[in-house]
Amino acid sequence: QVQLVESGGGLVQAGGSLRLSCAASGRTFSNYHMGWFRQAPGKEREFVAAVSGGGAFTYYADSVKGRFTISRDSAKNTAYLQMNSLKREDTAVYYCAARGGALLNRDSPPESVDYWGQGTQVTVSS
């Protein structure tokens, strides 16, 4: 089992920044590819960003490319999502995700994720 705990969400004005954190415990952190998905009210959960187990590869949804940066710190067993130039349409609950085996990328459906965090709300106001 892997436990994931997110933090860092909140309310921010459009154009602002937030950094989400995802602390992992329970298994060897480097064995898991880490990612972030989000779900807005009335919409399906969607892929946002992912980083490979060793940190060498990153993937982004087109809607966040150039604005968001995913990273991981193996010493802290933590993954991060730095979100800059936030837009109202970024408002959603953001979920940390972990998957062993195949890489997480923009084509990864939510059903392919092995472990989820509880989610953290990000609200962007105009």
Secondary structure, DSSP 4 states (H G I P E B T S, - for coil): --EEEEE--EEEETT--EEEEEEEESS-GGGSEEEEEEE-TTS--EEEEEE-TTS--EEE-TTTTTTEEEEEETTTTEEEEEE-S--GGG-EEEEEEEESSSPP-TT--GGG-SEE---EEEEEE-
